[in-house]
Amino acid sequence: MTSGQHRHGRGDWTRELVELAALLLAAGAANLFVTGVHSQVRGSLVLLCAGAALLVVAAGRWWWRRQHPPAAAVVEPLPEAVNVPQTLWRLRASVTDTPGRLARLAGGLAALGADIRTMQVHPVAGGVVDEVLLHVPTRVSRKELVEAVVAAGGHDVTATRAEVRELDDVPTRTANLAIDLVNGRTDLVRALRALVGHVEIHWQEEPEPPLEIGSFTGGAMCLAEPGGGVLVLARPGGSFTPAEFARARAMVELAASCRARVRPVADTARTPGGVDLTIRPADRADVDLVSAFHARCSSAARFRRYFGPGPARGERGLQRLLTPALGRSLLALAPDGDVIGMGNLMYDGDCGELALLVRDDWQRHGVGTILARKLIEQAEELGIGTLTAHTHVDNTPIARTLRGAGMKLVGAPEPGEWSWSRDLRPKPAAAAR
C-alpha cells in the first residue's frame, strides 16, 4: 500500500481483516494437511474457524461502507503568507574559519526573519570575511542586525543599505562594468564603487604616507588614476580583502588599457550660422592647448566663467579641470583647429555642475548651446540625477543658453548670482503619459 492509499483508507480495516483471515485459513489448511484428517484437528479447526469469522466480518464492513459511504474529509486551508515589507542590506563581517561558523551566522540572521540572497567569502589572515546581501524585514534596525551578527561570533561588522542591481553575481556585474567603461557609459570612479561596494573614493595629486601607489592597508587602498593623480579608496569601519584589491586593480588596468587603445570619439556639430565644429573630449594632455585658449579669452569672459581671474598658465588648477577622475571636459574646435569653446561637467555622486567658456569672437554663435547639450547627454549616460549651473545676473547670453538646454532658474544663492538646475532622472511611465 502506498502512502497515498494508506491516507485514503485511514480508519477502514477491511483490507487488513481480509489479509489476516487469509493468513489464518492458510495456516489452518497447512496444519490439517500435515497432521492428517484422522489426527487431532482441534488446532486446525480453530484456525479455520477464526479465518472464516474474520472473512465474514470483513464482508460485512465492506457491505456497510458501500451502503454508507464516508463523508468527504474537510481540509483546512493553509494560512496565507503575510507580505512583510523587506529592505535589502549589504552585510560584512569578519569571522573565524571554524566548522559551524556559517550555520551560527545564518541562524542568527534567520532569527530576525532575514533571507540571504547572495554571499561571498573572502579568505584573510586568521579567518574569513563574509559579505552577504540579504532581505530583512523593514522593522529590523541596523543596530539589531549588527548585534545579531556579533552574537553569532562576527566582528568588524558593517551593514549598509543596498540596491537591487547589486544582486547580480560578481562575474556578471564585473563584465557589465567593463562593457560600460569601454563604451563610455561610466567612469573609473563609478565602476570601482559598483565593484567593491559602498566605499569613499578621493582623488589626489600624489599619495600620502603610509599609502603607496598600488598598495592597500586595512581599510584604504591607493591606485593610479590613468588620467593623472591617484585614487584613494577608503572603507570606514571595515577592511579591504586581497580579492577586492585584485579586482579594483584589474579595473584600473582595464581603464588604462582603454585610454591607451581606444581613441576618444570626436563629434561634429553645425552652428546656426552653418559652421561645422569638431567636439571632442579633453584631458591633461591638452593642458597647453587649453592654456592658450584661456589666454585668447578676455578677462571679462574668464571672470564670468570662474567668478575670478581663472586658472593662470601652468597652474595646477587647469590640470585639475582636465582630470577625468573629477569630471568631463569637452572642447569645441573651429574648422582651422583652434579651440573656441570649452565645457566642463564636474560631478560627485548623483549631482553635477555645468560650466561653459566661449572665446569672445565666437560668442552668440551657438557654440555654448552645442557644448551644453553634449554635456547634458553625457550626464544622462552617467546616471547623474540633478544638474546645476551658476551665472552672474548680468550674463544674459549664458542665461539664454542654459534655458535653451532645459535648465530653470531656481534661486539666487549670493548677491549678483543666479542658480540654475535641471532634473535628469527618468520620469515614471505614468507621469510621462
QUIFEN-V780337 format. One line per field, one symbol per residue. ss: DSSP state (2 for helix, 1 for strand, 0 for the rest). phi: phi as a letter, one per 40 degrees, with the letter a starting at -180 (. if undefined). psi: psi as a letter, one per 20 degrees, with the letter a starting at -180 (. if undefined). A space follows every 10 residues. Layout:
ss=???
phi=???
psi=???
This chain:
ss=0022222200 0002222222 2222222222 2222200000 0222222222 2222222222 2222222000 0000000000 0000011111 1111100000 2222222222 0000111111 1111001111 1111111000 0222222222 2000111111 1002222002 2222222222 2220000222 2222220001 1111000000 0000111001 1111000001 1111000000 0222222222 2222222222 2000001111 0000011111 1002222222 2222220022 2222220000 0000022222 2002221111 1110000011 1111111100 1111111102 2200002222 2222222222 2000011111 1100022222 2222000111 1000001111 1110000022 220
phi=.ccccccccc gbbdcccccc cccccccccc cccccgcccc bdcccccccc cccccccccc cccccccbcc cccccccccc ccccdbbcbb bbacbccbdg cccccccccc ccgcbccbab bbcbcgiabc bbbacbddcc cccccccccc cchcafcbbb cbbccccccd dccccccccc cccgcabccc cccccbgcbc bbcbcacbdc cbcgbabgca bbbccdchgb bbbbbcgabc bdcccccccc cccccccccc bccdccbbab cdcgccbbba cbaccccccc cccccccccc cccccbfacg cccgccdccc cbcdcbibbb bbbcdcgccb aabbbcaagc bbbbababcd cbcgbgcccc cccccccccc ccgccbbbab bccccccccc cccccgcbcb ibcbdgbbbb aacbcccdcc ccc
psi=prhghghhjp iojgghgggh ghgggggggh hhhghqhiap jggghggggg ghghhgghhg hggghhhmqq qqppppqqpq ppnppqppqp ppppqqmqpi hhhgghghhh hijqopgqpq ooprpjbrpp oppqpqphip rhghgghhgg hjjqrlpqpq qrqhiiiqqg ggggghgggh ghijirrggh ggghgjaorp pqpqgqqpqj qqpkrqodjq qpqpphjqaq poppnpjrqq rhghghgghh hghgghgghh hoppoqrqqp rhjjppqppq qqahijgggh ghghhiqqhg ghghgikair prpiqhhhgh hjohiiaqpq qpprhjiqpi qpqpopqoci qrppqqppqg ijqkjjghgg gghghhghgh hikphpprqp rqhjmgghgh ghghjjqqpi anhqpjqqpq qpojqpqqhg hh.
